[in-house]
Amino acid sequence: MSDPTKEPTVDIIIPTFNRAHLIDTAVRAALDQSWWNRRVTVIDDASTDSTAAVLSPYFDRPDFNYICLARNLGTAGAKNAGLLLTNGSAVSFHDSDDIPHRDKVLRQVRC
């Protein structure tokens, strides 16, 4: 049996910009991953829509982080900000319109 204290923490980073109409589904899919030791971080790339309001129900979850950038950095810049602001053992990037298979992260960890 594996030691849970040695299981890697996976940071799922989701960059987004003005995708309030899609982001909730992507976050739910990330939080529903079968890999238990994961943290979902949304990097809001200075959205001007209701992204923050859509995600506010998740703000109190210990496995969820929401970071809103002061200015738009583009997808690559938002991903780099996510890398700087997370500290897991591994990282998985998901798009803001992703609905990945629930075992995606589990399969990545096994590799």
HELIX and SHEET records of a PDB file:
HELIX    1   1 PRO A    4  LYS A    6  5                                   3    
HELIX    2   2 ALA A   20  LEU A   31  1                                  12    
HELIX    3   3 THR A   51  LEU A   55  1                                   5    
HELIX    4   4 SER A   56  TYR A   58  5                                   3    
HELIX    5   5 GLY A   74  LEU A   85  1                                  12    
HELIX    6   6 LYS A  104  ARG A  110  1                                   7    
SHEET    1   A 4 PHE A  64  CYS A  68  0                                        
SHEET    2   A 4 ARG A  38  ASP A  44  1                                        
SHEET    3   A 4 VAL A  10  THR A  16  1                                        
SHEET    4   A 4 ALA A  90  PHE A  93  1                                        
END                                                                             
